[in-house]
Amino acid sequence: MQIGIFSVGDLTVDPTNGREPTEHERIKAMVTIAKKAEEVGLDVFATGEHHNPPFVAPANPTVLLAHIAAQTERLILSTSTTLITTNDPVRLAEDYAYLQHLADGRVDLMMGRGNTAPVYPWFGKDIAQGLSLAIENYHLLHKLWRETDVDWEGRFRTPLTAFTSTPRPLDDVPPFVWHGSIRSPEIAEQAAFYGDGFFANNIFWPKEHYIRLINLYRERFAHYGHGTPEQAIVGLGGQVFMRKNSQDAVDEFRPYFDNAPVYGHGPSLEDFTAQTPLTVGSPQEVIEKTLTFREFFGDYQRQLFLMDHAGLPLKTVLEQLDLLGEEVVPVLREEFAKRTPAGVPDAPTHAGLLAARDAEQKEATV
């Protein structure tokens, strides 16, 4: 089980003092948070891609992730998400292969369509074609990482003739890809077709919606011959806020929740925690609720928590990471290890993918 954090890079006023961090402060804070994640023993840091206020998450995540790669040794660096709809697949193939080399393989991607309608026309795209763009663009990206001298023609970009993307993926093993979705069965189908991972960022809606999406992905993963439904690669989102004392956590987090740009001024904190993965309380409460996720969604490989949002000051976020690393993650790892049946695959890593590739090649020559 890989456990980590993801950031949406929002610029939000702290409702307790009216202060909004500058763009510079928020960008530097994301670097500090990533380094802290490695320090406390987390496995993954992921960043979103945004092109509009109120976000400073990078328009090109490879810039931030390369900077973090140079200052870390073990942390897996991911996106959450890379916009497969408005980015050129050729550029994605080049940029992320380059990042993969710089980070010695500690890179994977989460593909997504994006949920901000104005972004599409900014890049000359039509949101009504979002699904078609996601399917065609990823098909090309997948091909570019695995083939040279590519001849290709599609609907949404100029044709390619005898094109080879450079640099080639590290060890000729492309970065592992997760397909992120909060609502679209077509994306679950796409992930299953390629045998890629499916990341259900289940932080807003009740679990029943995501159970349907994940079950569809598992069924189609098996249909396409990649393994049993239980061997499908699943990731989940989550949100936590902790203090040693549960009521202290609720009292401190309530003004941030009530004024958050996404869900503020909507459901109450109590209703939202009852209906979604959000956990506000003690470390033990976070452990208990997170362990219930596999009861609903089956065994899974990656758990990412959203922690640096809604105007929370950097000092508070770093305190949260200390609690997560010291009191929550060791217990979660132990409990997940005990409860995961034999035959459920580990979370993908570059080393694991390379070993699997070499084993397949060796078997083919016997």
N, C-alpha and C positions, 0 to 999 in steps of 0.2 A: 504494500500500500504506500503510495506516494502522498504525502500531506504537505500542503503549502498554502500560499496566499495569492490572491489576485487583486490588482488595483484598477479602478476605472479612471483614476487621475482627475477627480472632480475638484474644481475650485469652488469651495462652499464657505459661506460666512459661518463662523463659530457662533451659534445662537446664545451662548452664555456671556459673550463679551463684545459681540458685534464686529469682530475682526476677521477680515478675509486675507489669507496669505497671498503674497505676490506670486506671479507665475514662476519666478526664479526660485522662491522658497519652496514651492510645491514640487517643482522638478527635482531639486536637490533632495527634498524629503523622500521622494520615491527611491532614489539611490540609497539613502540611509536605511530605509525600510528593507530593501532587498538584502543589503549587507547584514542587517540584523537578523533577517530570516535564516541566513546561513549560520550565523553565530549561534542561534538558539536551536539549531538542528533540524530545521525544516528542509524539505526536499525540492520545492518548486517555488519560483517567483514568476508570476505572469502579469503582463500589462496589456490593457486594451489599446485599441487604435481609434482615435477620434480626430476630427478635423474642424471642430466647432466649439465655441464656448458652451457650457462653463467647464470644459475639460482641458487639461494640459497633457493628458496621455498622448504619447508621441504619434504624429501622423505617419512616421516611419519607425515602428518599434525596434528595428534592428539597431538604430543609433543608441537608444537607451540600453538595450540588452547587451550590445558589444561593450559599452562602457562598464556595465555591471560585471560582465564576464571577466574583464581585466582586473577586477577587484575581488573576485571570488574564486574558489577552487572546486567546489563540489555541487553548488546549486544548479539545478536544471532551470533553464531560462525558456519561458514560453510566451505565447501571446494569448490574449483573451478579449478580443479576437483579432485576426488578420482579415481585412475586408476583401474577400475573394471576388466580390462583385465590382468594385471600383478600382482595384489595382490591376495592372497588367501582369498576367501570369509569367511572362518572360522576365520582368523585373523581379517578381517574387522568387523565381527559381534562382536567379543570380544572387540576390541580396541574402537570402536565407542559407544558401550553400556557403557563401562567404562567411556569414556569422557562425555557421557550424564549424568551419575551420578555425576561426578565432577562438571559439569557446571549447575546442577539443571535443566536439560532439554533444555538449550539454545544451542542446537546443531542440525544441519541438514547436509545433504551431497548432493553434486552434483556428480553424476557418469559420467565418461567419458572414452573413449578408449585411449586417448593420441594421439598426432600427431608427436611424435618423433620416427622414425622407429628403431633406434638402441636400444631403451629401451627394446623391446620385447625379443631379444635373451639374453640380460643381465639377464633376469628372466626366461630363458628357454622356451620362448613362440615364436610363429610364427605370425608375423604381418598379414599374409594372413588369419589367423584364428581370426582376431580381433573381427569381429562381432559375430562369434560363441562363443568366450570367453565371450564377454559382456553379451550375452543372457543367457548362462548357469551359469556363475558365479553370476549374479544378481538373477537368479531364486533360487539358493542355499542360498544366503544371505537373501533374502526375507523370505525364509522358516525358516532359523535358528532363526530369530528374532520373529517368531510367533509360533513356535512349539518346543516341547521338545522331547527327545528320537527319534531323526531324523534318519531314514534309507534313504540313498541316494547313487546313483551311476551315474556318468556322464563320459564324454570323457576326461576331462582335469585335474582331481585330483583323489587321491585315494578315495575309497568308505568310507562312514560313516555308522556305525552301532550303533543304540541307543545312538546317540550323542546329548548332550545338551550344547549349547553355554552358557558360563558364563562370566561376570554377565548377568542376564536377562535385557532387556531394562527397563529403569526407568518407574515405574507404569505399566509395561507390555505394554507400548506404544513405538514402534520403532521410531527412528529418522525419520523425514520426508525426503524423497528422491526426488531430482530433477535429471533428466537425461539431461545432457548437450550435445548439438550437434551443429556443424556449417555446416554440409553437409549431414547427413545420415538419410533418411526417416525411416530406420529400428529402429533407436533409438527413433524417435517420436512415432512409433508404440509400442515399448516396454513401454515407459512412459504411453501411453494411456491404454495399456492392464492392467497394475497394478493400474491405477488410480492415479499415481504419478504425480509430476510436470514436466514440460518440460521447460528447460532453453535454449533459443536461444541466444548464445553469438554473437550477430550481430554486431561485431565491425570491420569486415574486408570487407564484401561483400555488394552489394546493397540490399535494403530492399525487392525487389521482390523475391529473393531466400528464405528469412526467412518467408515471407508471405506464401509461399507454404508449408514450413515445419510446421509452426504453425497451419495453416488451416487443414493440414493432422492430426496433433495431436488432434485438437479439434473434428474433425469428428470421429476419431477412439475412443476418450474418450467417446463420446456419444454412439457409436456403442457397446462398452463393458458395457454399462449400469451404468456408473458412474455419469451421469447427462447430462445436455444439453451442447452443444459446448461452450456456454458462461460461463459455470461453470468450465471449465477446468482451471488448475492452470498453469499459464505462467509466466516466468521470462525473463528479457531482460538485455543484456549488454549495455555498453555505455562508452564513453571517453569524458572528458572535461578538458579544461584549461581556467582559468578565470583571468581577472583583471577588475578593475572598469571600465577602458577604453578599448573598444574592440580592438583598434589598438595596444595598449600596450600588450595585450594578444597575438596577432598574432606575433608581433615582438619578444617577449620573447620566445615563444614556437617554432618558426620556426626552429632554429638550432637543437632542440631536435627531432622534427619530421623528419627533413631531414636526420638525422643520426641514427634514431631508428633501432634496429636490425631487426625488423619484416617488417616495411613498408618503412624504409628509402631508399633513392636513387631510389624511385619508383614514384608513382603519386605525383603531387604537393599537398601542404597543402590545397589549395583551391579546387582541384578536390576531394581530399579525404573527406573533410568536406561536400562537395555537395553530395557525393555518399554513405556515411556511417553515423552512429550516432555521429561521432566525432564533438564536438562543441568547437571552440576556439573563445572566445569573452567575452562579459560582462555576469554577472549573469542573466540578463533579456534574453539574447539570449539563454543561457542554458535552462532556463525555457520554452521559446517558442518552442524550438526544441524538448525538451523532451516531452512536451504535445502533440506533433504531433504523437508520437509513437502509442498511442492507436487508432489513425485514421487508421493506417496501419495494426496493429496486434490485435486489439480488446482490451477489458479491461484486465488488467493483474495485478499480485500480487506483483512482486518484480522487482526493478530496481537497478542494481549494476553498479557503475562507476569505470573504471580503471583510477587511478590518479598518482600512484607512479612508473613510468616506464621511459624508454628512457634516464636514467641518471639524471633525475630531482633531485636536492638536497633535503634533508629532510626538510630544512627550507621552501622551496618553496611548498612542498607537504602539510605541516602543514598549510601554508597560504591558500592553495586551500581548505583544509577541513574547515577552518574558513568561507570562502566565501560560501561553499556548505551548511554548517549548519546554517549560519545566514541569508543568502539571498535567497537561492534556495529551500532548502527542505521545509521550512514552506509554501511557496507558492505552491509548487508541491503537498504537502499533501492536502491543502485546495482545489486546483483545481481538483485533482483526486477524492476527496470525493464528490464534487459537480457534477462531470460528470459521476460517476460510477452508473449504474442503480441498483435498488433493485434486489436481487437474485444472483448477482455476489459475490462469496465467498471472505472472507478475506484471507490474506496470512496465511499459516499454521504456528502454533506455538505449542509447547508441551501442553500448557494449553488448547488450542482449540481442539487439537486431543484427549486429555484426556476427555474433556467434551463431545465430540461427541461419544466417545466410551462408556462412562457411560450412555449417553442418549439412545444409541442403546440397551445396556444391560437391562436398565429399561423397555424400550418398549417391549423387547422380553419376559419379565416376566409378563407383564400385561395380 
